[in-house]
Amino acid sequence: MAWMVLLVVALMSLNHWLMEPLLQLGTGLFEGQAVGWLLLLLLLWITAGAVAPKR
């Protein structure tokens, strides 16, 4: 029974360790704090496309 408690604690701590950075990133995105960076990345992505050779 003690191993089950340890397993639950280990899984909960692993979940917290993995999900905490994603939660902080998602909060910034949904609150609109990263709109400028997203627009800059979109602009860079659009302008970075290679021109296809003409046949």
C-alpha positions in Angstrom: 0.0 0.0 0.0 2.9 2.4 0.7 4.2 1.9 -2.8 0.9 3.1 -4.2 1.1 6.3 -2.2 4.7 6.9 -3.3 3.6 6.2 -6.9 0.8 8.8 -6.7 3.1 11.3 -5.2 5.8 10.7 -7.8 3.3 11.0 -10.7 1.8 14.2 -9.3 5.2 15.8 -8.8 6.3 14.7 -12.4 3.0 16.2 -13.8 3.6 19.5 -11.9 7.2 19.6 -13.0 6.3 19.1 -16.7 3.1 21.2 -16.8 4.1 24.3 -14.8 6.2 25.9 -17.6 3.5 25.1 -20.2 0.9 26.7 -17.8 3.0 29.9 -17.5 3.5 30.1 -21.3 -0.1 29.5 -22.0 -1.2 32.2 -19.5 1.0 34.8 -21.2 -0.4 33.8 -24.6 -4.1 33.9 -23.5 -3.7 37.2 -21.7 -2.3 38.8 -24.8 1.2 39.6 -23.4 3.0 37.8 -26.2 1.0 39.2 -29.2 4.0 41.3 -30.3 6.4 38.4 -30.3 3.8 36.2 -32.1 3.4 38.9 -34.8 7.2 39.2 -35.2 7.5 35.4 -35.5 4.7 35.3 -38.0 6.4 38.0 -40.1 9.8 36.2 -39.9 8.1 32.9 -40.9 6.4 34.5 -43.9 9.5 36.3 -45.1 11.8 33.3 -44.6 10.1 31.2 -47.3 12.3 30.1 -50.2 11.4 31.1 -53.7 10.5 28.1 -55.8 12.6 27.9 -59.1 10.7 28.5 -62.3 10.4 25.6 -64.7 
